[in-house]
Amino acid sequence: MSDPNSKDEAHAEVTAAAARDLDFAQARLAYRIIQSLLEHTRVTGDLVALMAQTLDEDTTKALTNTPYWAAYLDSRRALERTRQDVEKFSEMMTRLAEDSEM
């Protein structure tokens, strides 16, 4: 007769492994989403910079005195602060990938 505790332990191990795999899959998806958003933000920033170069001085002054420009600058500052969080997330993803290979 088999030991009921060993079945419970085996089930717990399978459940834990499935949770790790699911967590890793979710983390990988989140990482891809973040990378895509960061790339889009970088491209958008480059476009804004290029467009700003083509504007005359009066138009540039008028634009930079709008709440839209202030919101853009606030967003850029927040993104710079977020960069550190993304780097930490990237390190966690690397560790998760290494753990899942074991």
C-alpha positions in Angstrom: 0.0 0.0 0.0 1.3 3.4 -0.8 2.0 6.1 1.8 -0.7 8.8 1.6 1.8 11.4 2.9 4.1 10.8 -0.1 1.1 11.4 -2.5 0.4 14.7 -0.7 4.1 15.7 -0.9 4.3 14.8 -4.6 1.2 16.8 -5.3 2.5 19.8 -3.3 5.8 19.6 -5.3 3.9 19.5 -8.6 1.7 22.4 -7.5 4.7 24.4 -6.4 6.5 23.8 -9.7 3.4 24.8 -11.7 3.1 28.0 -9.6 6.7 28.8 -10.4 6.2 28.2 -14.1 3.1 30.3 -14.1 4.8 33.1 -12.1 7.7 32.9 -14.6 5.4 33.1 -17.6 3.5 36.0 -16.1 6.8 37.8 -15.3 8.1 37.2 -18.8 4.9 38.6 -20.3 5.1 41.7 -18.0 8.7 42.1 -19.0 7.9 42.0 -22.7 5.1 44.6 -22.2 7.4 46.9 -20.2 10.1 46.6 -22.9 7.6 47.4 -25.6 6.3 50.5 -23.8 9.8 51.7 -23.0 10.8 51.4 -26.7 7.7 53.2 -27.8 8.4 56.0 -25.2 12.0 56.3 -26.5 10.8 56.6 -30.1 8.2 59.1 -29.2 10.7 61.2 -27.3 13.0 61.2 -30.3 10.1 62.3 -32.5 9.2 65.1 -30.1 12.9 66.3 -30.1 13.0 66.2 -33.9 9.7 68.1 -34.2 11.0 70.7 -31.7 14.0 71.3 -33.9 11.8 72.2 -36.8 9.7 74.8 -34.9 10.5 78.5 -34.9 11.4 80.3 -31.6 7.9 81.8 -31.1 6.1 78.5 -31.7 8.5 76.7 -29.4 7.9 79.2 -26.6 4.2 79.0 -27.0 4.3 75.2 -26.9 6.5 75.0 -23.9 4.2 77.2 -21.9 1.3 74.8 -22.2 0.1 72.3 -19.6 0.7 69.6 -22.3 4.4 70.3 -22.3 4.5 70.4 -18.5 2.8 67.0 -18.4 5.3 65.7 -21.0 8.2 66.8 -18.9 6.7 65.3 -15.7 6.2 62.1 -17.5 9.8 62.0 -18.8 11.1 62.6 -15.2 8.9 59.8 -13.9 10.1 57.5 -16.6 13.7 58.2 -15.6 12.9 57.2 -12.0 11.1 54.1 -13.3 14.3 53.0 -15.2 15.8 51.9 -11.9 12.7 49.8 -11.1 12.9 48.2 -14.6 16.5 47.3 -14.0 15.6 45.6 -10.7 12.8 43.8 -12.5 15.2 42.7 -15.2 17.5 41.3 -12.6 14.6 39.4 -11.0 13.7 38.0 -14.4 17.2 36.8 -14.9 17.1 35.0 -11.5 13.7 33.5 -12.3 15.0 32.2 -15.6 18.0 30.7 -14.0 15.8 29.1 -11.3 13.4 27.6 -13.8 16.2 25.9 -15.7 17.2 24.0 -12.6 
